Amino acid sequence: MQPETMMLDVTDPLEPQTAARLDASLDALFPEALSLLEDLIAINSINPLFPGIRREDVIGGETACTSRLGAWLAEGGYSTESVAPDPGRANLVACRAGVGGGRSLIVNGHVDTVAPFRPRDWLSGDPWRPLRQDGRLYGLGATDMKGGLVAAALALRAIAAAGIQLKGDLQLHAVVGEETMSHEFGTSAVIEAGFGGDAAIVVEPTSSPRPLSVNPISGGNFNLQVDVKGFGTHSGNRAATIRAGGAGDAAGVNAVEKAILVVQALQRLEQEWGITKQHPAFPPGLFSLVPGVFHGDAGVPSVGYMAESATVGYLVWYHPHEAPEAVRAEIERFVHHASQLDTWLRSHPPAFRWESNWPAFETSTDHPLVRALVAARADVLGPLPEGLPETAAFAAVCDASFLAAKGIPAVVFGPGDLREAHAINESVEIEEIRSAARVIARAAVGWCGVA
């Protein structure tokens, strides 16, 4: 690779003729790209490791998506390869080799989706039946993140169709497993198979604080399960457990109510975090403790008992500059102190199961790829009003964390709205796909260099 001083300044706009050829090629391919997105949405590619999903019901959907996407890129002159540590779940690597002397770029996105809920309530009557309406395309995965993958594929094909020869290699990685943090089957597996690069764009929806934001940082999160024990007895014993002069804990302890005490304690900690844990790139209150699952009973689903056990499932969003071990210790310490105020929890403390940790990532706002995306966005969408920050934090987590863990600087940028992700009637604005593709194409050309 040549020294950076020998490279084109990534913030330089493309020559007008080059930009015009690129946009013309992209516009010509755009109808095909939308049809491709509809084809991808129509494929059920629920992650087979997603909670409540049987592998045999969905296996092969991810591979069908990567095969369809690979075929479309191959039509544009890209070589394609498959990486599949799980034989039923193939990742796609599509590559166009540069002539040398430039920087290589990965554009990364995932083909797996979450499971839909209330499927009959979707506008089309089926999450896998794409629907164009009012300038939007509806369907499961439209925003998260088949729309981003199609924008990336459109950008890559437009570069080739415009006859722009790059110095550095340009790759698209369409991967499996992201929705369950199974990067060992997806993003990490592809990198370990030898398909690395000098930097990466991850095309997740970056809608905060405005559409098509440039996001070089995210927080981290934990999947936390808190288990609380009770003493399950007949529900008629309740009076003796709560009234003065009764037997108290000896008559029964309702684990559901004790778990509620844990929830209330963590709500107080969350309020503290809103003041004590801040970062200029993140909106206030992003670092939070979100109870998403609550279950308790006596071993049978009957209200005739006081619950013997209860579990609360949390997603914990933490500050990118905090060590995960410190976050864990703070939460456990806070709940321990709160438990000392309760006669039962004092001697039967809640148990913590830290089931996963999705690490934060951060790329300097001065990194050349960040600057390339900021400049390309301004070229396509116009400059931001004076005083607004050029970059912001990604308000979720994604495979950028695992690219960064492999030493590959990553930036998140793509079409779609995070409020649409995992929601009924998920959709993406159609013109936003075109705009995202134009930005990605410009940034890729600037980063890789024109031969």
C-alpha positions in Angstrom: 0.0 0.0 0.0 1.2 3.5 -0.8 1.6 6.0 2.1 -1.5 8.1 2.7 0.3 11.2 1.5 0.4 9.6 -1.9 -3.3 8.9 -1.9 -6.2 11.1 -3.1 -7.6 13.2 -0.2 -10.7 11.3 0.8 -12.6 14.6 1.4 -12.0 15.8 -2.2 -15.2 15.6 -4.3 -15.1 13.4 -7.3 -14.3 14.9 -10.6 -17.7 16.1 -12.1 -17.5 13.7 -15.0 -16.7 10.8 -12.8 -19.6 11.7 -10.4 -22.0 12.1 -13.3 -21.0 8.7 -14.8 -21.4 7.1 -11.3 -24.9 8.6 -10.7 -26.0 7.7 -14.2 -25.0 4.1 -13.8 -26.6 4.0 -10.3 -29.9 5.4 -11.6 -30.0 2.9 -14.5 -29.5 0.0 -12.0 -31.9 1.4 -9.4 -35.1 -0.4 -10.7 -33.2 -3.7 -10.7 -32.0 -3.0 -7.2 -35.5 -2.5 -5.9 -36.6 -5.8 -7.5 -33.7 -7.4 -5.8 -34.8 -6.0 -2.4 -38.3 -7.3 -3.0 -36.8 -10.8 -3.7 -34.8 -10.7 -0.5 -37.7 -9.6 1.6 -39.8 -12.4 0.2 -37.2 -15.0 1.6 -37.8 -16.1 5.1 -34.3 -15.6 6.6 -35.1 -15.6 10.3 -32.0 -16.4 12.3 -32.3 -20.1 13.2 -30.8 -19.3 16.7 -33.4 -16.7 17.4 -35.4 -17.4 20.7 -38.5 -19.5 20.0 -37.4 -20.5 16.5 -36.9 -24.1 15.4 -33.8 -24.4 13.1 -35.5 -26.9 10.8 -38.3 -24.3 10.0 -36.0 -21.6 8.7 -32.6 -23.1 7.8 -31.6 -22.2 4.3 -33.2 -18.8 4.2 -30.0 -16.9 4.9 -28.2 -18.9 2.2 -31.0 -18.2 -0.3 -30.5 -14.5 0.4 -26.7 -14.6 -0.1 -27.1 -16.6 -3.2 -29.6 -14.2 -4.8 -27.4 -11.2 -3.8 -24.2 -12.9 -5.1 -25.8 -13.7 -8.4 -26.8 -10.0 -8.9 -23.3 -8.8 -8.1 -21.7 -11.5 -10.3 -23.7 -10.0 -13.2 -21.8 -6.8 -12.6 -18.4 -8.4 -12.8 -17.8 -9.2 -9.1 -16.2 -12.5 -8.1 -18.1 -14.3 -5.4 -17.1 -16.8 -2.8 -19.0 -18.6 0.1 -17.8 -18.9 3.7 -20.0 -21.3 5.7 -18.7 -22.6 9.0 -22.3 -23.8 9.5 -23.0 -25.6 6.2 -26.6 -24.5 6.2 -25.8 -20.8 6.6 -23.6 -19.4 3.8 -22.0 -16.0 4.0 -21.2 -14.2 0.7 -18.0 -12.4 -0.2 -18.2 -10.4 -3.4 -15.0 -8.8 -4.5 -13.6 -6.6 -7.3 -9.9 -6.4 -7.2 -8.1 -3.1 -7.5 -5.0 -2.5 -9.6 -2.8 -1.9 -6.5 -1.5 1.0 -4.5 -4.9 1.8 -2.8 -6.7 1.0 0.4 -9.1 -1.9 0.5 -12.7 -1.5 1.8 -15.3 -3.9 3.1 -19.0 -3.1 3.0 -20.8 -5.3 5.5 -24.4 -6.2 6.2 -26.4 -9.1 7.5 -29.2 -11.1 5.8 -30.7 -12.7 8.9 -33.8 -11.2 10.5 -35.7 -11.4 13.8 -38.9 -13.3 14.0 -42.0 -11.1 13.2 -44.9 -10.8 15.6 -48.6 -10.3 14.8 -47.9 -11.3 11.2 -51.5 -10.9 10.1 -51.5 -7.3 11.1 -48.9 -6.3 8.5 -50.1 -4.1 5.7 -49.6 -6.8 3.0 -51.0 -9.5 5.3 -47.7 -11.3 5.4 -44.3 -10.0 6.6 -42.6 -11.7 3.6 -44.9 -10.2 1.0 -43.2 -6.9 -0.1 -45.4 -3.9 -0.6 -44.6 -0.6 -2.2 -46.8 2.2 -0.9 -46.4 6.0 -0.5 -42.8 6.0 -1.5 -41.9 3.2 1.0 -41.2 -0.5 0.6 -42.7 -2.6 3.4 -41.6 -6.1 4.5 -39.6 -7.9 7.2 -36.0 -6.9 6.9 -36.7 -3.8 4.8 -34.9 -1.6 7.3 -32.9 -4.2 9.3 -31.1 -4.6 7.0 -31.8 -5.9 3.6 -32.4 -2.3 2.4 -28.8 -1.4 3.5 -27.4 -4.5 1.7 -29.1 -3.6 -1.5 -27.9 0.0 -1.2 -24.4 -1.4 -0.8 -24.7 -3.8 -3.7 -26.1 -1.0 -5.9 -23.2 1.2 -5.1 -20.7 -1.5 -5.9 -22.4 -2.4 -9.2 -22.6 1.3 -10.2 -18.9 1.8 -9.7 -18.2 -1.1 -12.0 -20.8 -0.1 -14.5 -19.4 3.4 -14.7 -16.0 2.0 -15.7 -14.3 3.3 -12.6 -11.2 1.3 -11.9 -10.1 1.4 -8.3 -6.6 1.1 -6.8 -7.8 -0.8 -3.7 -9.9 -3.9 -3.4 -13.6 -3.5 -2.9 -15.6 -6.2 -1.1 -19.2 -6.8 0.0 -19.7 -9.2 2.9 -23.3 -10.4 3.3 -23.3 -12.3 6.5 -25.5 -14.5 8.7 -26.0 -14.5 12.5 -26.0 -10.9 13.4 -29.4 -10.8 15.2 -28.2 -13.3 17.8 -24.6 -12.0 18.1 -23.4 -15.2 16.3 -20.5 -13.4 14.7 -18.4 -16.6 14.8 -20.7 -17.9 12.1 -20.9 -14.6 10.2 -18.7 -11.5 10.2 -15.8 -13.0 12.3 -15.8 -16.2 10.3 -15.5 -14.3 7.0 -12.5 -12.2 8.3 -10.8 -15.3 9.7 -11.2 -17.0 6.3 -8.9 -14.3 4.9 -11.3 -11.6 3.6 -10.0 -8.7 5.6 -9.6 -5.1 4.6 -8.2 -1.7 5.7 -11.6 -0.4 6.9 -15.3 -1.2 6.7 -18.7 0.4 6.3 -21.5 -1.5 8.1 -24.8 -0.6 6.3 -27.2 -0.7 9.3 -29.9 1.9 9.4 -28.4 5.1 10.8 -31.4 7.3 11.4 -30.3 9.1 14.6 -30.2 12.1 15.0 -31.2 12.5 11.3 -31.6 10.1 8.3 -28.3 8.7 6.9 -26.1 9.9 9.8 -22.5 8.8 9.9 -22.0 6.7 13.1 -18.5 5.9 14.1 -19.3 4.8 17.7 -21.8 2.6 19.6 -22.4 1.6 23.2 -22.2 -1.9 24.4 -24.9 -4.1 25.8 -25.4 -7.1 28.1 -28.1 -9.8 28.0 -28.7 -10.2 31.8 -31.1 -12.6 33.5 -31.9 -12.0 37.2 -33.2 -15.0 39.1 -35.1 -14.6 42.3 -36.1 -17.4 44.7 -39.4 -17.5 46.6 -41.1 -19.9 49.0 -44.1 -21.3 47.1 -47.1 -22.1 49.2 -50.9 -21.8 48.9 -52.0 -18.3 47.9 -54.4 -18.3 50.9 -51.3 -17.9 53.1 -50.8 -14.4 51.8 -52.4 -12.6 54.8 -50.0 -14.4 57.1 -47.0 -13.3 55.0 -47.8 -9.5 54.9 -49.8 -8.7 58.0 -48.5 -7.7 61.4 -48.6 -10.7 63.8 -48.4 -13.2 60.9 -45.8 -15.8 60.2 -44.0 -13.7 57.6 -41.6 -15.4 55.3 -42.2 -18.7 57.1 -45.7 -18.8 55.6 -44.6 -18.2 52.0 -42.7 -15.8 49.8 -43.9 -14.6 46.4 -40.9 -14.6 44.1 -42.8 -12.3 41.6 -43.1 -9.6 44.2 -39.5 -9.9 45.2 -38.5 -9.7 41.6 -40.5 -6.5 41.3 -38.3 -5.1 44.1 -35.3 -5.9 41.9 -36.9 -4.1 38.9 -37.6 -1.0 41.1 -34.0 -1.0 42.3 -32.7 -1.1 38.8 -35.0 1.7 37.8 -33.4 3.8 40.4 -30.0 2.9 39.1 -31.1 3.7 35.6 -32.2 7.2 36.8 -28.7 7.7 38.2 -27.1 6.6 34.9 -29.1 9.3 33.1 -27.0 11.9 35.1 -23.7 10.1 35.7 -23.2 8.4 32.4 -23.2 10.8 29.4 -21.3 11.0 26.2 -21.5 13.9 23.6 -22.2 11.5 20.8 -25.2 9.8 22.5 -28.7 11.2 23.3 -29.4 11.6 27.0 -30.7 8.4 28.6 -29.3 6.0 26.0 -27.3 4.1 28.7 -30.1 2.2 30.3 -31.4 -1.0 31.9 -34.4 -2.4 29.9 -36.5 -5.2 31.4 -37.9 -7.1 28.4 -38.9 -10.5 29.8 -40.6 -11.3 33.2 -41.7 -14.8 34.3 -42.6 -16.3 37.6 -44.6 -19.2 39.0 -44.5 -22.1 41.4 -43.5 -24.6 38.7 -47.0 -24.7 37.4 -48.8 -21.8 35.7 -51.5 -21.4 38.4 -52.4 -18.4 40.5 -53.3 -20.8 43.3 -49.7 -20.6 44.5 -47.3 -17.9 45.5 -44.5 -18.1 43.0 -41.5 -20.3 43.9 -39.2 -18.5 41.4 -39.1 -15.6 39.1 -36.8 -14.3 36.3 -36.4 -10.9 34.8 -34.5 -10.6 31.5 -32.7 -7.3 30.9 -30.9 -5.6 28.0 -28.3 -3.4 29.6 -26.9 -0.5 27.4 -23.6 0.8 28.7 -21.1 3.6 28.0 -18.4 2.7 25.4 -15.6 3.9 27.7 -16.6 1.7 30.6 -15.1 -1.7 31.1 -17.8 -4.4 30.9 -16.5 -5.9 34.2 -17.1 -2.6 36.0 -20.6 -2.3 34.6 -21.4 -5.8 35.9 -20.0 -5.1 39.3 -21.9 -1.8 39.6 -25.2 -3.5 38.9 -24.7 -6.4 41.2 -23.5 -4.1 44.0 -26.5 -1.8 43.6 -29.0 -4.8 43.8 -27.1 -6.3 46.7 -27.5 -3.0 48.7 -31.2 -2.7 47.8 -31.7 -6.3 48.9 -30.5 -5.6 52.4 -33.7 -3.7 53.0 -35.8 -6.8 52.5 -35.9 -9.6 55.0 -36.1 -12.4 52.4 -33.7 -11.0 49.8 -31.2 -10.3 52.5 -30.7 -14.0 53.1 -31.8 -15.2 49.6 -30.0 -12.7 47.3 -30.9 -12.5 43.6 -28.7 -14.5 41.2 -27.2 -12.9 38.1 -26.7 -14.7 34.8 -24.7 -12.6 32.3 -25.5 -14.4 29.2 -23.8 -12.3 26.6 -21.8 -9.1 26.1 -21.9 -7.2 22.9 -18.9 -4.9 23.0 -18.9 -1.3 22.1 -16.9 0.0 19.2 -15.3 3.4 18.4 -13.5 4.8 15.4 -12.0 8.3 15.6 -14.0 11.0 14.0 -10.7 12.0 12.3 -10.3 8.6 10.6 -10.1 9.0 6.8 -13.1 6.7 6.2 -15.2 8.8 8.6 -14.1 11.9 6.7 -14.8 10.2 3.4 -18.4 9.4 4.4 -19.0 12.9 5.9 -17.8 14.5 2.7 -19.8 12.1 0.5 -22.9 12.7 2.5 -22.5 16.5 2.1 -22.0 16.1 -1.6 -25.2 14.0 -2.1 -27.5 15.5 0.5 -26.0 19.0 1.1 -24.0 20.3 4.0 -25.5 20.2 7.5 -26.6 23.5 9.1 -23.8 25.2 10.9 -23.3 24.0 14.4 -24.7 20.5 14.0 -22.2 17.6 14.6 -21.1 15.8 11.5 -21.2 12.4 13.3 -23.3 10.7 15.9 -23.6 7.5 17.9 -25.3 4.3 16.5 -28.2 3.8 18.8 -28.0 0.0 18.8 -25.2 -2.6 18.4 -24.0 -4.3 15.2 -21.1 -6.3 13.6 -18.9 -3.1 13.6 -17.9 -4.3 17.1 -16.5 -7.5 15.7 -14.8 -5.9 12.7 -13.1 -3.5 15.2 -12.1 -6.5 17.3 -10.2 -7.9 14.3 -8.4 -4.6 13.9 -10.5 -3.2 11.1 -11.8 0.3 11.7 -15.5 0.5 11.0 -18.2 3.1 10.5 -21.9 2.5 10.5 -23.9 4.2 7.7 -27.1 3.0 5.9 -30.7 3.6 4.9 -33.7 3.0 7.1 -35.1 4.0 10.5 -34.2 2.2 13.7 -37.7 2.8 14.9 -38.9 0.5 12.1 -36.5 -2.3 13.0 -38.1 -5.3 14.8 -41.5 -3.6 14.4 -44.8 -4.5 12.7 -44.9 -3.0 9.2 -41.2 -2.5 9.0 -40.4 -0.4 6.0 -37.7 1.7 4.3 -38.0 4.9 2.3 -37.3 4.0 -1.3 -35.4 7.2 -2.3 -33.3 6.8 0.8 -31.8 3.6 -0.6 -30.8 5.5 -3.7 -29.2 8.3 -1.6 -27.4 5.9 0.6 -26.0 4.1 -2.5 -24.7 7.4 -3.9 -23.0 8.2 -0.6 -21.4 4.7 -0.3 -20.2 4.8 -3.9 -18.5 8.1 -3.5 -16.9 7.2 -0.2 -15.7 3.9 -1.6 -14.1 5.6 -4.6 -12.5 8.2 -2.5 -11.2 5.6 0.0 -9.9 3.1 -2.5 -8.6 5.6 -4.9 -9.1 5.9 -8.7 -6.5 4.2 -10.9 
